[in-house]
């Protein structure tokens, strides 16, 4: 079967995957409903985030502010757009209503408000025109804008004491002046709010942050830092901590994917050619590295040869970014980026896909960060890998809902 799939055309492969996706997601929606999944348990099934360490507070309580919690409703809205099945809509709205508690506690979440509310509230509003969903999205955008550092011209990644664990995980120290490449994917929440409110301030914040990222995060060869640290009082650049990749100065693959897709989206929303050029620069770096590793992304493109660690989530997001770039260039260029996206998606389907409708998650092989002492977050199913895989497939089928 794998040999036959490898020999079929891109269109044949796409049609086959889409048919399997319909079966898999219908079964998952029936099982999961308005629970909020992150990864699967030992039983191969999703469990609500509040039943996992990622949904626990230090005092033993629960929360739904983890940054990945918008991706399941994002998947549901994508499937609702593709199929019209009301079950997807019902489950997505149920998750969105749970996420409203995040907006009542701004200390519980950092810059990830875009990840949380673009795929839930804003997707709902775009598809249905729901006024409450619009209001949730606008409140989230205001919270995100409030994180802007005027002197440094960047959006601060994380809040204070509750996120000391992020500081510990990624090198320690004062995190008040940290910005990270991931935020490029949250900026579309601000672009959307600017249009909704006819208020240029949100776009100005987003553009300034993107330009700071161009200057301090993206390197001349198209590789990226994960984190850059500024003096929070003066805005002066200080250093670039290692982050979730192999080490300081290396090239964390998911961060690379955020750059590819994030800068392409900033181009879509602003028309600033430099953003498209930066997206291409980062895309070419990713393509060159994946082309020599069977179109599969390492966790870090500069990691040691052993042990060999992959991150399928980086592949899925990179593919979506390449398809976004393809929509903004001429026909010849578009073929190049689209073909690269197909190569990535097909390689990951062959190595990581699980199409058994009795088990949850489509793709295994997701790695949260390189230095995982437990191994529990290395090459496992992770919800955002599935989101970007679904988005890419539906984009190629002409059935996707634009959620950014």
VENKAGI-V80929 format. One record per backbone hydrogen bond with DSSP energy under -1.0 kcal/mol. NH is the residue of the N-H (numbers start at 1). CO is the residue of the C=O. If there is no record, write none. Layout:
nh: <NH/NH>
co: <CO/CO>
This chain:
nh: <5/6/7/13/14/15/16/17/18/19/20/21/22/23/24/25/26/27/28/29/30/31/32/33/35/41/44/49/51/52/55/56/57/60/63/69/71/74/75/76/77/78/79/80/81/82/83/84/88/90/91/92/93/94/95/96/97/98/99/101/102/104/105/108/111/116/117/118/122/124/125/126/127/128/129/134/135/136/137/138/139/140/141/142/143/144/145/146/147/148/149/153/156/157/163/164/166/167/168/169/170/172/178/179/181/183/184/185/186/187/189/190/191/192/193/194/195/196/197/199/204/205/206/207/208/209/210/211/212/213/214/215/216/217/218/219/222/225/228/229/230/231/235/238/239/250/253/256/257/258/259/260/261/262/263/264/265/266/267/268/269/270/271/275/276/277/278/279/280/281/282/283/284/285/286/287/288/289/290/291/293/295/299/301/303/311/312/315/316/317/318/319/320/321/322/323/324/325/326/328/334/335/336/337/338/339/340/341/342/343/344/345/346/347/348/349/350/351/352/353/354/359/360/364/366/368/370/372/378/380/383/385/386/387/388/389/390/391/392/393/394/395/396/397/398/399>
co: <1/2/3/9/10/11/12/13/14/15/16/17/18/19/20/21/22/23/24/25/26/27/28/29/32/45/41/36/48/49/52/53/61/57/55/66/68/70/71/72/73/74/75/76/77/78/79/80/85/86/87/88/89/90/91/92/93/94/95/98/99/101/102/105/157/112/113/114/117/120/121/122/123/124/125/130/131/132/133/134/135/136/137/138/139/140/141/142/144/145/154/149/147/178/160/161/163/163/164/165/166/167/175/228/226/180/181/182/183/183/186/187/187/188/189/190/191/192/193/194/200/201/202/203/204/205/206/207/208/209/210/211/212/213/213/223/219/217/179/239/177/236/231/229/229/247/299/252/253/254/255/256/257/258/259/260/261/262/263/264/265/266/267/272/272/273/274/275/276/277/278/279/280/281/282/283/284/285/286/287/290/290/309/251/300/297/365/311/312/313/314/315/316/317/318/319/320/321/322/325/330/331/332/333/334/335/336/337/338/339/340/341/342/343/344/345/346/347/348/349/362/356/44/352/380/377/244/370/375/366/38/382/382/383/384/385/386/387/388/389/390/391/392/393/395/394>
